[in-house]
């Protein structure tokens, strides 16, 4: 059974410099403008038989604005950042530099008291592998950039450190084709 799973990165909710861990702010004005500009190329994805989104306000708003009427999936939530939730990387680095270094160096590390990078990637991969699409079916998912990165690392069976080298911009898309445990990147 082969499925096409297209991920759409949610529109922005803040300046990229003000991004916060586990950020659940709504779309900002720039985000709404970006959705309107990108809509002609993204609206056709609404034809997918299954349409999902991560449970954030901005993912839901992006999916709704594109006409997807997506079903929210708890498994697609951002990585649980524990006590770092709501802080910027600069704020955490200033107060806990050794903890940030450990978190960036070891995919099993949880200095924030939340979820490890490995656990996050596995959770997103488990979700991807269990989609009930029919053979030849299609899925569209609006999610946080971090979720899209985790899906790519999982699908490509890449080393976890690869996660840090993937840049997912707002409203960018990536397609995966395949089946549970056997995914290919479609460019």
C-alpha positions in Angstrom: 0.0 0.0 0.0 1.6 3.3 -1.1 0.4 6.6 0.2 1.4 10.2 -0.5 1.8 12.3 2.7 2.3 16.0 2.1 3.3 18.2 5.0 2.6 21.9 5.0 4.5 24.0 7.5 2.1 26.3 9.5 2.2 30.0 8.7 4.2 32.2 11.1 2.9 33.3 14.4 5.7 35.7 15.2 8.9 37.1 14.0 11.3 34.2 13.4 13.7 35.9 15.9 11.0 35.8 18.6 10.2 32.1 18.2 9.6 30.3 21.4 9.8 26.7 22.5 6.4 25.0 22.2 4.9 28.2 21.0 1.1 28.3 20.6 0.5 31.9 19.6 -2.1 32.5 16.8 -1.1 33.7 13.3 0.2 37.2 13.2 -0.5 39.7 10.4 2.5 38.5 8.4 1.3 34.9 8.7 -2.2 35.7 7.4 -0.7 37.6 4.5 1.6 34.7 3.7 -1.3 32.3 3.7 -3.3 34.5 1.3 -0.3 34.7 -1.0 0.5 31.0 -0.9 -3.1 29.8 -1.1 -3.3 29.4 -4.9 -0.5 26.8 -4.8 -1.7 25.1 -1.5 -5.5 25.0 -1.8 -5.4 22.0 -4.3 -4.0 19.9 -1.5 -7.5 20.0 0.1 -8.4 17.2 -2.3 -6.5 14.8 -0.1 -8.7 12.1 1.3 -7.3 12.6 4.8 -6.5 16.1 6.2 -4.8 16.7 9.6 -3.1 19.4 11.6 -1.1 19.6 14.8 -3.1 20.9 17.7 -1.6 24.4 17.7 -3.8 27.5 17.0 -1.6 28.5 14.1 -1.7 25.0 12.4 -5.5 24.9 12.7 -5.8 28.4 11.4 -3.5 27.7 8.5 -5.4 24.6 7.6 -8.8 26.3 7.8 -7.6 29.3 5.8 -6.5 26.9 3.0 -9.9 25.0 3.1 -8.5 21.8 4.5 -10.9 21.5 7.5 -8.1 19.5 9.2 -8.6 17.0 12.0 -6.4 17.9 15.0 -3.9 15.2 16.0 -2.4 15.2 19.5 0.5 13.0 18.2 1.5 16.0 16.0 2.1 18.4 18.9 5.4 20.1 19.1 8.2 18.5 21.2 7.4 18.8 24.9 10.0 21.3 26.1 9.2 21.0 29.8 10.3 24.0 31.8 11.6 25.7 28.6 8.1 26.1 27.2 7.4 29.7 26.1 11.1 30.8 26.3 13.3 31.7 23.4 16.6 29.8 22.7 18.5 33.0 23.7 16.8 33.1 27.1 17.5 29.5 27.8 21.1 29.7 26.6 21.7 32.7 28.9 20.3 30.9 32.0 21.3 27.3 31.2 24.1 27.1 28.7 25.4 23.7 29.7 21.8 22.3 29.5 21.4 23.7 26.0 24.7 22.2 24.9 23.6 18.8 26.3 20.2 19.0 24.6 21.8 19.9 21.2 24.5 17.2 21.4 22.5 14.2 22.7 19.2 13.2 21.1 18.3 11.3 24.3 18.9 14.4 26.6 16.0 16.0 28.4 17.6 18.8 30.5 14.3 20.7 30.2 12.4 17.9 31.9 10.2 17.3 28.8 10.6 15.0 25.8 13.8 13.9 24.2 14.5 14.5 20.5 14.5 10.8 19.9 11.1 10.3 21.6 9.7 13.2 19.6 10.9 11.8 16.2 9.5 8.4 17.2 6.1 9.8 18.1 5.8 11.6 14.8 7.0 8.6 12.9 4.5 6.3 14.7 1.7 8.7 13.7 2.9 8.7 10.1 3.1 4.9 9.9 -0.4 4.4 11.2 -2.4 6.6 8.8 -5.4 4.7 7.5 -5.2 6.0 3.9 -6.2 3.6 1.1 -3.6 2.4 -1.4 -2.8 5.2 -3.7 -4.4 7.7 -1.3 -3.2 11.0 -0.2 -2.8 12.8 3.1 -2.2 16.5 3.8 -1.0 17.6 7.2 -0.4 21.2 8.5 2.1 21.1 11.3 4.7 23.1 13.1 8.1 23.2 11.4 9.6 21.1 14.1 7.0 18.3 13.4 7.9 18.4 9.7 11.6 18.1 10.5 10.9 15.1 12.8 8.8 13.5 10.0 11.7 13.9 7.6 14.3 12.5 9.9 12.0 9.5 10.6 11.0 8.8 7.0 14.6 9.0 5.7 16.0 7.0 8.7 18.5 9.8 9.1 20.7 10.2 12.2 18.8 12.2 14.8 21.4 15.0 14.6 20.1 15.6 11.0 17.1 17.3 12.6 19.2 20.3 13.4 20.2 20.7 9.7 16.7 20.9 8.3 15.3 24.3 7.7 11.5 24.3 7.4 10.1 27.7 6.4 6.5 28.8 7.0 4.1 27.4 4.4 6.8 25.2 2.7 5.7 21.7 1.7 7.4 18.4 1.6 5.9 15.1 0.2 6.7 11.6 1.4 5.5 8.5 -0.5 5.5 5.0 0.7 4.0 3.0 3.5 4.7 2.2 7.2 8.4 2.0 7.8 9.3 2.6 4.1 9.1 6.2 3.1 10.7 8.2 0.3 11.2 11.9 0.0 9.4 13.3 -3.1 11.0 16.4 -4.4 
